[in-house]
Amino acid sequence: MPEEINHARRFLLSTFFAGSAITIAAADLGIIGPADAISKDDLAGATPIQLPTQSQRKDRRMEHPTLYRKMQIDGLSIFYREAGPKDAPTLLLLHGLPSSSRMFEPLFARLSDSFHLVAPDYPGFGHSDWPDPKKFAYTFDHIAEIMDHFTEALGLSHYALYMQDYGGPVGFRMILAHPERAQALIVQDAVAHNTGLGENWKTRRAFWADRAAYESALRGNLLSLETTKARHAGNDPNVERHDPDLWTDEFYFLNQPGQADIQSDLFYDYRTNVDAYPKWQAWMREKQPHLLVIWGKYESSFDPSEPEAYRRDVPKAEVHIVDGAISRSIPRRIKLPSSFGDL
């Protein structure tokens, strides 16, 4: 099983089933964490269970294939991927720029036997509607509102959030609007601290201060093939381990009619995230949520100090630095955390 799937499986099992016989047995098999993290007292009295074999897990995945659906939300067609039993713990996956729910396919392929997985495309992304920016406000507030309405339409009252890049500002807005819904957080290269933007954001901050003066330069950079590739490979010296289809597909997407205006509007609104960072940090410090942070060693979009900034807010957070660039990809080279305790 690839290590990124181990990472998600261990985190989710330990979060939703901590202290149960499932957790204990899974730890012994290396699904959750090292067996020595569980005491003999924990093992005593635990009801033995029969975990599924590899062939049984394959059969389960066939029982819960990924479905590709659309739903009308606020007058828009919202595309989403869904898999897994609906009575299982729900993982809501929020993608980044300029990705779509497609980035989560590896997780869907291997976690649908145990979890209810839901991954929508935002308006203006993927297979969801791309309304005209002259008639639709491409702001993070607006997208978070639509994603809230999406979860309500699906009847998702509780879920763990997987937030990648733009998924951070969308997800944290959803959390503050309905804090009772988020049971755990997985953060993959998503910033929640001003220092996390780093030196290479100086020009982008200038764009926020004077859009007219920097619009052309911003578009040339944000929508270029070079930048699109960097969002996946970063400054990783081993570029050959990154699938070039990832950035060539996204570059094609970014050059579709209307995308330059859509992405420019939303990136201009990114400045509102910086203003909101203190609120997100305050919520984390107060609530101390179950938090897993995954960060790419060769991530070039954000400052490398950001993972530890999360740990300052949530001292018990699990933080893992991956030997690669995972800004827009599911991490593939990481061992998984120990138990996160009961919800």
Steps between C-alpha positions, in 0.01 A plus 500: 500500500655838403612703798261791438207261533650354818525855631135582438377159616693507827396854581134438426480164675679631807279811506165331458569166669763578767498263795288240324592145411519619140779741591693240697482236230578749227807620690631144518473479123673832446189682378488764775836522670769308685368219717706624796285816505224282651542360847441144615217635713335625183538158340359321804128463462494614138261300290689324221378595154569363156635773274431461128757334279644678197250328271214587733606865503505494120149356501389773739636769270308343217190520720563873550631633168564869449191672360520822301200718571357848461264693724328836463618736773400869499417479130833337407585148393756374754696190403625263769658160550349269760593153621468275801213401730290799603475377858882505535695803631504773236813661359429823309791581266555858381741554212740784414608718207457418217410142580165330541364201687697290253809541720340275762445197274784300668330538838163403357645185349626372834292652780149444370478166681508674840392862453236711332703723266362818344704739282330790319630729226461869587312730262747595226698177541492151353159381385291746702343801329729791408271803533609830344708702750294805401193327643653284773725608788807277506590550864594252770202611707267419211659164420495397868132594517422283197703211643304534826175480304641201313573308821155586634336374181690171542402480867860512627463612860844380618821437311877510506642766267789441260616848394759547225620851400179694416321235703644672810325836460182329383508246782584740782210722397272198513636410843439845646148504355417154641767392751291206620535323164879460476626198695862502381728688261755381246704790358707445187707804399234752604601822677336647811777740611632816334859381535411194294473709183872576503722721288372385161163656577627860484383548141171334580447734793574790265223365273259511792601861574475620137320252278500714186875550508588133557214314327693418182810376685291295741312325221819429309647332805196328649383346173838404352612142437811557711298608803247223446782245502653658811173454688553124464876446496618803697879504512527121531831393335338168404248636251473162331287367783221748418244414235510781237136432411410674826626842395436471126134417569469793739675734257242405238223566753642842589503603136132432440276801420413694813753333729745792504227732631370244750838417650612864504188605691536221754871559548432871558259396775776291662594819689191445716650174623794689651257718693317188620809307617479626861142369527600158372795488738284605794253222423777240488657622824164494676359173362822297463357289217633164386749632245728332250735719292671359189759722331726455200873536562537661156184710516592831337174695527508550877754556775640184665424644845125449453469140629651592836273803520208258510668309780533819704123540477428130562793347693365145461473533122669232290740669255672309221742635240495297181812444291345652191277783382135431577345839440245362254556125533417236755815426705664164430798472732401535864442286807181547689422649840404329821154516651330839532280399789121496537283761333 
